[in-house]
Structure formats: C-alpha cells, structure tokens
C-alpha cells in the first residue's frame, strides 16, 4: 500500500510543480510578492500530500526566531528543503548551482530569492555567495544553508563545507541550527515511509565566534538527531 501511496505522491506532486512554476513565472513578470505566494502555496501542497497521502508529519522541537538569522540545517532528504519555505519567513536558500540552472524551475527559484553556489568555482563562488547573502540580510530575510553541502545518508556526519564559516563571518548574524531526522522515513528513491519527522531547533549561536568553535557547535547541533 505504501508503494502505491508513494507512486501517487509522485504522480501528483511533480506535474503540479510544473503548473506552479508556470503560474509563478507569469506572476513574477509583474511583481515579486504574488510569485512568492505561489512558491509558498507549492510548499503547502507538498505538506498536504505528505500528511494526507504519505502519512508523514512534521514535529518541530523548539522555536525558530523571526528575522535575519543564518539558519543551518541538517540535510538528509528533499523533505526539509521544501519545509524550510514553510517554517521560515520567506527565506533566502543557499543551494547548488545545478538546481538554479534547471529550466523554468531554476528561473523561479532565482526570482523567489536563492543563492546558487557553484562548488567547483572556488573563491569566486564564495564571493558571489557573500554578496547575495548581504542583500538578503538587508531585506531582513533569514538565510538558510545546508552547511554539509549536499544530502547525506542517515547516520553520516561529514564536516561542514568552508562556505558556512565564510558566510557566518561576513554576515555577522546569529546562527539557528536545526537537526533533522528525515532520512529515517524519506530516503532517496520512490518509497516514502509513514511516520513523524522531527526538526530539533538548537540553541542560538551568537556571531563573532572563532571558526573552529562555531563549526563545532553547529556540527554538534545539526547532528543531535543522528544515530
């Protein structure tokens, strides 16, 4: 039965995504806010399908503050990348360049406000990252980053990518670390398992710490739910 539910989820979600992208891009030609509302509607559709079709529910342990924070999130699945659009207030999300280059979908992410990073571009990528992040800070938007740089399987705890420390130092913002255990029930592939996914909000980390200290604190906090 869960295989059928997972198949129906894909059958509905991905064609619906294309429809939301077309509507969002059309509205984005005239104004940003209506287009952002379409993106949030897409994230809400994903939540509805997750709950009512897959039996996947979200539990948030702790409070996520409003305002310009650097939000560091454990990355185990697609689930948390979409949920960040719901649990944060219009975040600017740091993502890999390949996603922003996808026709239509990538164009709308750029209009919504993301920071694409080319991981092969070295220092140039870091400079572009910092400029875009400063613009997000000026607009009072939180900046969400997956500091491990890519999706990792449940149980793995890779070190943080260098871009996180550069972003932390340049922005001078407090960090809100969020641990995620989505890998238990939202693995790669078609099959999704029913259950509860937890986002554990860690203690806010102040700006101005040395690199080793802030990386160690973030690494520990985002892996708080990792077995």
Helices and strands as residue ranges (DSSP letters): H 2-28, H 32-49, I 50-54, E 56-61, E 70-73, H 78-87, E 92-96, H 97-100, H 105-112, E 114-117, H 123-138, E 143-145, H 162-171, E 175-180, G 182-184, E 195-201, H 211-222
